[in-house]
Amino acid sequence: MFCALASSGCAKNTPARTATFKAKPLSLPPRVDTRWRVALHPSVPWDYKVQEFSRPVFMEGRESLIIGTSEGRVFRVRAGNGERMWATTLESDRDDELRVHAEPTVGEKIVWVPTLSGTIHALRLSDGKPLWEYEAEDAVEGRMAFAEGRIIAADSREVLHALDAETGKRLWRYSRQLPEAFTIKGGGSPVVDGQAVYTGFADGVLTAVQIDTGELLWATDLGDDRPEFTDVDLPVILDGERMFAASYAGGIHSVSREDGAIEWRIPIEAVSEMALDRGVLYAVSAQGRAVAIDTETRKQIWGFRFKGDTPVGVSVRGPYVFVATSAGPMHVFDAATGYPLSKWAPSTGFNNAPTFDGARAWVLSNGGYLYGVDVSRGAARSSR
């Protein structure tokens, strides 16, 4: 059960704010009802500290979810009650590092699953049967993209792979030199739109390549002349003729989709995830911040600083912003004002914010517990 921060039961873990909130929130705390919970790790104790990074993928029209786990297992469960439809344990001759860090990618008949070993697995959607494997040069920790009959994946050795989605045959590869300076562990997360694949790399460069050939269309340095930790690992967010991208040390950028020209930059470092909703860009930072930015004026609408929690994921649902923290609760903020409304701590933290379908949501907690919840709005407040 979620509880309002005003109640005595939540006061113990209330994080510090960046400033005193003078304006009242425009919405009351949401009503969040946990409908079901299932353990995806067999016989694990409640305090088991396994970290889970893969976000549940909801298949619209099929009423089911696909989830990958840190133990190298992939599940298909019913969205309504968490009932298991199938479970597959990934196997490979390469090594035993088959942990799933990024969310699977789902097509009409196939599920593609990246692993920290660098092996990409294709499973049959109907029953989880293995179809083929592809070995990248290093770990695939970011999200993959599926478009035009291709799977696009970036590995930690700075190589972008394009595969035939049905057979796993490599169609092309694009690579950049791995920087000599310190970088953030992980790899890019490609996004496909039309004939362009947009991907960031550890050298701070955001690229657009042609989806059929891998030919470079343009490359833009988002590192802001920083010597290290300039990684562009997050997927870009498309918004009309522009996109939003984040460099770990270089901040958040608005970039032209046509030629990669930088339109503006906001110096917020260590951004771990972003979400766009109705012209407002919400971002969370590993430095303990959550911010909302008006993308037209480039001004910060609100900001919040956590004490003792590290925000790692963000989702927007109507008037609410859900922020996941790695060792603590899930926080809910008023989207308009940033006022902290409620929080939820059912397990040992989260590395992803919820996946939403209307009023329904699903989230995988550390410890391997998958939750299905319903979210409804609280009563609206007067803005006067």
C-alpha positions in Angstrom: 0.0 0.0 0.0 1.2 3.5 -0.8 0.9 6.1 2.0 0.9 9.9 2.0 4.0 11.6 3.2 1.9 13.5 5.7 1.1 10.3 7.6 3.3 9.3 10.5 4.0 5.9 9.0 6.0 7.5 6.2 7.9 10.2 8.1 10.9 7.9 8.9 12.1 7.6 5.3 11.0 11.0 3.9 13.9 12.3 1.7 15.1 15.9 1.9 13.8 18.5 -0.6 15.9 20.9 -2.7 13.8 23.7 -1.4 10.8 24.4 0.8 7.6 23.8 -1.2 5.4 27.0 -1.1 2.8 25.9 -3.6 0.3 23.1 -2.8 0.3 20.1 -5.0 -2.4 20.1 -7.7 -3.3 16.5 -7.1 -3.9 14.4 -4.0 -1.8 11.2 -3.7 -2.8 8.5 -6.1 -4.6 5.3 -4.9 -2.3 2.4 -5.7 -3.6 -1.1 -5.1 -1.3 -4.1 -5.3 -3.3 -6.7 -7.2 -0.7 -9.5 -7.2 3.0 -10.3 -6.5 5.0 -13.2 -7.8 8.6 -14.3 -7.1 10.7 -14.9 -10.2 13.6 -16.3 -8.2 12.9 -19.8 -6.8 13.0 -20.0 -3.0 14.7 -16.7 -2.3 14.5 -15.2 1.2 12.8 -11.8 1.6 16.1 -10.0 2.2 17.9 -11.5 -0.8 19.9 -8.6 -2.3 19.9 -9.6 -6.0 19.7 -6.6 -8.3 17.2 -6.6 -11.1 17.5 -4.1 -14.0 15.2 -5.5 -16.7 11.9 -3.7 -17.1 8.7 -5.7 -17.8 7.5 -5.4 -21.4 3.8 -5.3 -21.8 2.3 -6.8 -25.0 -0.8 -4.8 -25.9 -3.6 -7.0 -27.2 -2.0 -10.2 -25.8 -2.5 -9.4 -22.1 0.9 -10.7 -21.1 4.3 -9.5 -20.0 7.9 -10.6 -20.9 10.5 -10.2 -18.2 14.2 -11.1 -18.1 16.1 -11.6 -14.8 19.6 -11.3 -13.4 19.7 -15.1 -13.1 19.4 -15.5 -16.9 15.8 -16.6 -17.0 13.0 -15.2 -19.2 9.4 -15.3 -18.3 6.1 -14.8 -20.0 3.3 -14.1 -17.5 -0.3 -13.1 -17.7 -0.7 -9.3 -17.1 -3.9 -9.7 -15.1 -2.6 -12.1 -12.4 1.1 -12.9 -12.9 0.3 -16.5 -13.8 3.3 -18.0 -15.5 2.8 -19.0 -19.2 6.4 -20.2 -19.8 9.9 -19.8 -18.4 13.1 -20.3 -20.2 16.6 -20.6 -18.7 19.1 -19.1 -21.2 22.1 -21.3 -22.1 25.2 -20.7 -24.1 28.6 -22.2 -24.7 30.2 -18.8 -24.5 30.3 -18.4 -20.7 28.0 -18.4 -17.7 27.3 -14.6 -17.6 23.9 -14.9 -19.0 22.4 -12.3 -16.8 19.8 -10.0 -18.4 20.4 -6.4 -17.7 18.2 -4.7 -20.3 14.6 -5.3 -21.1 13.8 -7.9 -23.8 12.6 -6.8 -27.2 9.3 -8.3 -28.4 8.0 -8.9 -31.9 5.0 -10.7 -33.4 6.5 -14.2 -33.0 9.9 -13.7 -31.4 11.4 -12.4 -28.2 15.0 -11.1 -28.4 17.0 -11.1 -25.1 20.4 -9.4 -24.6 22.8 -10.7 -21.9 25.9 -9.5 -20.1 27.9 -12.2 -21.8 27.2 -10.4 -25.1 25.0 -13.3 -26.4 21.7 -12.2 -27.9 19.1 -14.9 -27.7 16.0 -15.3 -29.9 13.1 -17.2 -28.3 9.8 -18.2 -29.7 7.1 -16.0 -28.3 4.5 -18.8 -28.0 6.5 -21.1 -25.8 9.9 -19.6 -25.1 11.8 -22.2 -27.2 15.3 -21.0 -28.3 15.6 -20.2 -32.0 19.1 -18.8 -32.4 22.0 -17.0 -30.7 24.3 -14.2 -31.8 27.5 -13.4 -30.2 28.4 -9.7 -29.9 31.9 -8.5 -29.0 31.0 -7.6 -25.4 28.1 -7.2 -23.0 24.8 -5.9 -24.3 23.5 -3.8 -21.4 21.3 -1.3 -23.2 17.9 -1.6 -24.8 17.8 -3.1 -28.3 15.6 -1.8 -31.2 13.4 -3.8 -33.6 12.5 -2.2 -36.9 12.4 -3.1 -40.6 12.9 -6.8 -39.9 16.1 -6.0 -38.0 17.4 -6.2 -34.5 19.8 -3.3 -33.6 22.0 -3.8 -30.6 25.0 -1.9 -29.1 27.7 -3.7 -27.0 30.1 -2.4 -24.4 33.0 -2.6 -26.9 31.4 0.3 -28.9 30.1 -1.8 -31.7 26.6 -1.4 -33.2 25.2 -4.6 -34.6 22.3 -5.0 -37.1 20.9 -8.5 -37.3 18.2 -10.2 -39.4 15.5 -10.5 -36.8 14.3 -14.0 -38.0 17.7 -15.7 -38.5 20.2 -13.8 -36.4 22.5 -13.2 -39.5 24.6 -10.1 -39.1 23.7 -7.5 -41.8 26.3 -4.8 -40.8 28.3 -3.4 -38.0 29.3 0.1 -37.1 32.0 0.7 -34.5 33.8 3.5 -32.7 37.1 3.4 -30.9 36.8 2.7 -27.2 38.1 5.8 -25.3 41.3 5.6 -23.3 39.8 7.8 -20.6 37.5 6.5 -17.9 34.0 5.6 -19.0 30.7 4.5 -17.4 30.1 0.7 -17.5 27.5 -0.2 -20.1 26.7 0.5 -23.7 24.4 2.5 -25.9 20.6 2.0 -26.5 19.7 2.4 -30.2 16.5 4.0 -31.3 15.1 3.6 -34.8 13.0 6.1 -36.6 12.4 5.8 -40.3 15.7 5.0 -42.0 17.9 6.3 -39.2 19.3 4.5 -36.2 20.3 6.9 -33.4 22.8 5.6 -30.9 25.2 7.1 -28.3 28.7 5.9 -27.5 31.2 6.0 -24.6 33.2 8.8 -26.3 30.3 11.2 -25.8 29.3 11.0 -29.5 25.7 10.6 -30.6 25.4 9.1 -34.1 22.8 8.6 -36.8 23.4 5.7 -39.2 21.4 4.3 -42.1 19.4 1.3 -41.1 20.0 -0.7 -44.3 23.8 -0.2 -44.6 25.1 1.1 -41.3 26.5 4.1 -43.2 27.2 7.1 -40.9 24.8 10.0 -41.5 26.0 12.4 -38.9 27.9 12.4 -35.5 27.7 15.0 -32.8 29.9 15.3 -29.7 27.8 15.8 -26.6 30.7 15.5 -24.1 31.1 19.3 -23.7 34.9 18.9 -23.9 35.0 16.8 -20.7 38.0 14.5 -20.5 36.1 11.4 -19.2 32.8 9.9 -18.3 31.1 11.4 -21.4 29.1 8.3 -22.2 25.8 8.6 -24.1 24.1 5.4 -23.0 20.5 6.3 -22.6 18.1 6.0 -25.6 17.2 9.3 -27.2 13.7 10.6 -26.8 12.2 11.7 -30.2 10.1 14.9 -30.2 9.1 16.2 -33.7 12.2 17.5 -35.6 14.4 17.2 -32.5 15.5 14.7 -29.9 16.7 14.8 -26.3 19.9 13.0 -25.4 22.0 12.8 -22.3 25.8 12.6 -21.8 26.8 11.4 -18.4 29.2 14.3 -17.8 28.0 16.6 -20.6 24.4 17.1 -19.5 21.0 17.0 -21.4 20.9 18.2 -25.0 18.3 19.1 -27.5 19.6 17.8 -30.9 18.3 18.3 -34.5 17.3 15.0 -36.0 18.2 16.2 -39.5 21.9 16.9 -39.0 22.7 16.4 -35.3 23.1 20.1 -34.6 22.9 20.9 -30.8 20.1 23.3 -30.2 20.6 23.7 -26.4 22.3 22.1 -23.4 21.4 21.9 -19.7 24.3 21.0 -17.5 22.7 18.2 -15.4 25.3 15.4 -14.9 24.9 11.7 -14.3 21.4 11.5 -15.8 20.2 7.9 -15.4 16.8 8.1 -17.1 14.5 10.6 -18.8 10.8 10.7 -19.7 8.9 13.2 -21.8 5.3 14.2 -21.3 3.3 17.1 -22.8 6.4 19.3 -23.4 8.0 18.6 -20.0 11.2 16.5 -19.7 11.6 14.6 -16.5 15.0 13.4 -15.6 16.6 11.6 -12.6 20.3 11.8 -11.8 22.7 9.4 -10.0 23.8 12.5 -8.0 20.4 12.3 -6.2 18.3 14.6 -8.1 14.9 14.6 -9.9 14.0 17.6 -12.2 11.3 18.7 -14.5 12.3 20.9 -17.5 10.1 22.9 -19.8 11.5 21.9 -23.2 10.5 25.2 -24.9 11.8 27.7 -22.3 14.6 25.4 -21.1 13.8 26.4 -17.5 13.6 24.1 -14.6 10.0 23.8 -13.4 10.9 22.0 -10.2 13.7 20.0 -8.6 14.0 17.5 -5.8 17.1 16.3 -4.0 17.0 12.8 -2.3 18.8 12.0 0.9 20.2 8.5 1.1 18.4 7.3 -2.0 19.7 7.1 -5.6 17.0 7.7 -8.2 17.4 5.4 -11.2 14.1 5.3 -13.1 11.2 7.6 -14.0 7.7 7.1 -15.4 4.9 9.6 -15.9 1.2 8.6 -15.4 -1.3 11.4 -15.7 -0.6 14.0 -13.0 2.0 11.8 -11.3 5.7 11.1 -11.7 7.0 7.8 -10.4 10.7 7.7 -9.4 12.4 4.5 -8.6 15.3 4.3 -6.1 17.9 1.5 -6.1 17.9 0.9 -2.3 14.7 2.5 -1.1 11.1 3.1 -2.0 9.3 4.1 -5.2 8.4 7.8 -4.8 5.4 9.6 -6.4 5.5 13.3 -7.1 3.0 15.8 -8.3 4.0 16.3 -12.0 3.2 20.0 -12.0 4.9 21.1 -8.8 7.3 18.3 -7.8 5.6 18.0 -4.5 6.3 14.6 -2.9 2.9 12.9 -2.6 3.6 9.3 -1.5 6.0 6.4 -1.6 6.1 2.6 -1.6 8.7 0.2 -0.2 7.4 -3.3 -0.6 10.8 -4.9 -1.2 14.6 -4.1 -1.4 14.5 -1.3 -3.9 14.1 -0.9 -7.7 16.2 -0.2 -10.7 13.3 0.7 -13.0 10.2 2.7 -12.8 6.8 1.0 -13.5 5.6 0.0 -17.0 2.1 1.5 -17.5 -0.9 0.5 -19.5 -3.6 3.0 -18.7 -4.3 2.6 -15.0 -2.4 -0.6 -14.7 1.3 -0.9 -14.0 3.9 -3.5 -13.5 7.4 -3.3 -11.8 10.2 -5.7 -11.1 11.9 -5.1 -7.7 15.3 -6.0 -6.5 15.0 -9.5 -5.0 13.1 -10.7 -8.1 9.5 -9.8 -7.2 7.2 -8.8 -10.0 4.2 -6.6 -8.9 1.0 -5.9 -10.7 -0.7 -2.7 -9.4 -3.7 -0.5 -10.3 -3.2 3.3 -10.2 -6.1 5.7 -9.8 -6.1 9.5 -9.4 -6.7 11.2 -6.1 -9.1 14.2 -6.1 -7.9 17.3 -7.8 -7.0 20.3 -5.7 -8.0 23.9 -6.5 -5.0 25.8 -7.9 -6.1 29.0 -6.0 
